[in-house]
Amino acid sequence: MAGFTLTSFVEIDLPPNRDFAKSLLHFFITTSICVNFLCVAMVTFVTVWGSGKALRGLDGSMDFAVDSMNGERTFIFACFAFGVLATLGCLCSATWVLMETEVAIVATVIIVTTMYMVCSEARRIRNNFYMTDEEMVNFTELSTVYPSIRGQAAKSAPNTPVQQQHGYVSPSPTKGRND
């Protein structure tokens, strides 16, 4: 996408009599380059720093990193979608700058149909894979198995499958007390 956008910016000879189309072309070129760059930068930051925290952080860092990386997805997907639509906006503007009116109309219909298909298919696929909070795995069971994850001591006997699987033994209520 960046190659097309940059080519639109550098290579296209703009005729002098199509000012509105040229203005739209410049707007979409700038938007496309900036938003797509932002998307790539955010993906890089989240991937590098998130995985680094998950792998090298203290107990509980992996859970925090996964949850935080998951939280960044909406912004990243929005940037990606906006960048795709801005790139298609570049293409649409270029058709009106470079093509005859009849051909530009046909090209615009195809481009707008593509925009619609990208949005509707993205929505359909997202709804296919969307999970509510109740459907997601959470790691609250692990906080009772490994008390240091949440910084607090567990107070109950093993009552969850994870606790039983790891042989958790409830701490003695009098342990550490000076009676």
C-alpha positions in Angstrom: 0.0 0.0 0.0 2.8 2.4 0.8 4.3 1.8 -2.6 1.1 2.8 -4.4 0.6 5.8 -2.1 4.1 7.1 -2.5 3.9 6.6 -6.3 0.7 8.6 -6.3 2.5 11.4 -4.5 5.7 11.4 -6.6 5.0 10.0 -10.1 1.6 11.2 -11.2 1.6 14.2 -13.5 -1.3 16.3 -12.3 -3.3 18.2 -15.0 -3.9 21.9 -14.2 -7.7 21.9 -14.6 -8.8 19.4 -11.9 -8.2 21.3 -8.7 -10.8 19.6 -6.5 -9.7 16.1 -7.5 -6.0 17.1 -6.9 -6.8 18.4 -3.5 -8.6 15.1 -2.6 -5.7 13.2 -4.0 -3.2 15.1 -1.8 -5.4 14.7 1.2 -5.8 11.0 0.8 -2.1 10.5 0.0 -1.1 12.3 3.2 -3.7 10.5 5.3 -2.8 7.1 3.9 0.9 7.4 4.5 0.5 8.8 8.0 -2.2 6.4 9.2 -0.5 3.3 7.7 2.8 4.4 9.2 1.1 4.8 12.6 -0.4 1.3 12.2 3.0 -0.3 11.5 4.6 1.7 14.4 1.9 0.7 16.9 2.1 -3.0 15.9 5.9 -2.9 16.3 5.7 -1.2 19.7 3.1 -3.6 21.0 4.8 -6.7 19.7 8.3 -5.8 20.9 7.5 -4.2 24.2 4.5 -6.5 25.0 6.4 -9.7 24.4 9.4 -8.4 26.2 7.3 -7.7 29.3 5.7 -11.1 29.0 9.0 -12.9 28.7 11.2 -11.0 31.1 8.8 -9.4 33.6 8.0 -10.5 37.2 5.4 -13.0 38.1 2.1 -12.0 36.6 3.7 -10.0 33.8 2.6 -12.4 31.1 -1.1 -12.0 32.1 -0.7 -8.2 32.2 1.1 -8.1 28.8 -1.4 -10.3 27.1 -4.3 -8.3 28.5 -2.6 -5.0 27.5 -1.7 -6.2 24.0 -5.3 -7.3 23.6 -6.4 -3.9 24.7 -4.3 -2.2 22.0 -6.0 -4.2 19.2 -8.9 -1.9 18.7 -6.7 1.1 18.0 -4.4 -0.8 15.7 -7.3 -2.3 13.7 -8.9 1.1 13.4 -5.7 2.6 12.1 -5.4 -0.3 9.6 -8.9 0.1 8.4 -8.6 3.8 8.1 -5.4 3.4 6.2 -6.9 0.9 3.8 -9.9 3.2 3.2 -7.5 6.2 2.7 -5.5 4.2 0.2 -8.7 3.4 -1.7 -9.5 7.2 -1.5 -6.2 7.8 -3.1 -7.1 5.5 -5.9 -10.5 7.1 -6.3 -9.0 10.6 -6.4 -6.4 9.5 -8.9 -9.1 8.1 -11.2 -10.7 11.6 -11.4 -7.4 13.3 -12.0 -6.1 10.9 -14.7 -9.2 9.4 -16.4 -11.9 10.6 -18.6 -15.3 11.2 -16.8 -17.0 8.0 -18.1 -14.1 5.8 -17.1 -13.7 7.6 -13.8 -17.4 6.9 -13.0 -17.0 3.2 -13.6 -13.7 3.1 -11.6 -15.4 5.0 -8.7 -18.2 2.5 -8.6 -15.7 -0.3 -8.4 -13.7 1.5 -5.7 -16.7 2.4 -3.6 -17.9 -1.2 -3.9 -14.5 -2.4 -2.7 -14.7 0.0 0.2 -18.1 -1.4 1.1 -16.9 -5.0 0.8 -13.9 -4.3 3.0 -16.0 -2.7 5.7 -18.8 -5.3 5.6 -16.5 -8.3 5.5 -14.4 -6.9 8.3 -17.5 -6.5 10.4 -18.7 -10.0 9.5 -15.4 -11.6 10.4 -15.0 -9.6 13.6 -18.5 -10.7 14.7 -17.5 -14.3 13.8 -14.6 -14.2 16.2 -15.7 -11.7 18.8 -15.7 -12.9 22.4 -17.4 -11.4 25.3 -15.6 -11.2 28.7 -17.4 -14.3 29.9 -16.1 -16.3 27.0 -12.5 -15.3 27.5 -10.0 -17.2 29.7 -9.0 -15.2 32.7 -6.2 -16.0 35.1 -7.9 -15.4 38.4 -7.6 -19.1 39.4 -3.8 -18.7 39.1 -3.7 -16.0 41.7 -4.8 -18.5 44.3 -2.2 -21.1 43.1 0.6 -18.6 42.9 -0.2 -15.9 45.5 2.8 -13.8 44.5 0.9 -13.0 41.2 -1.5 -10.7 43.0 0.8 -10.0 46.0 -1.5 -11.6 48.5 -1.6 -14.9 50.4 -4.2 -17.5 49.5 -6.6 -18.1 52.3 -8.5 -21.2 51.2 -7.9 -24.9 50.8 -7.5 -26.2 47.2 -10.9 -25.8 45.7 -10.3 -25.2 42.0 -9.0 -27.7 39.5 -5.9 -25.6 38.9 -5.1 -25.6 42.7 -5.7 -29.3 43.0 -3.6 -30.0 39.9 -0.6 -28.1 41.2 -0.9 -29.6 44.7 -1.7 -26.4 46.5 -1.7 -26.6 50.2 -3.5 -24.0 52.2 -1.2 -22.0 54.5 -1.6 -22.7 58.2 -3.7 -19.9 59.8 -1.3 -19.7 62.8 1.9 -19.9 60.7 4.1 -16.8 61.4 2.0 -15.7 64.4 3.6 -15.1 67.8 0.9 -16.2 70.1 
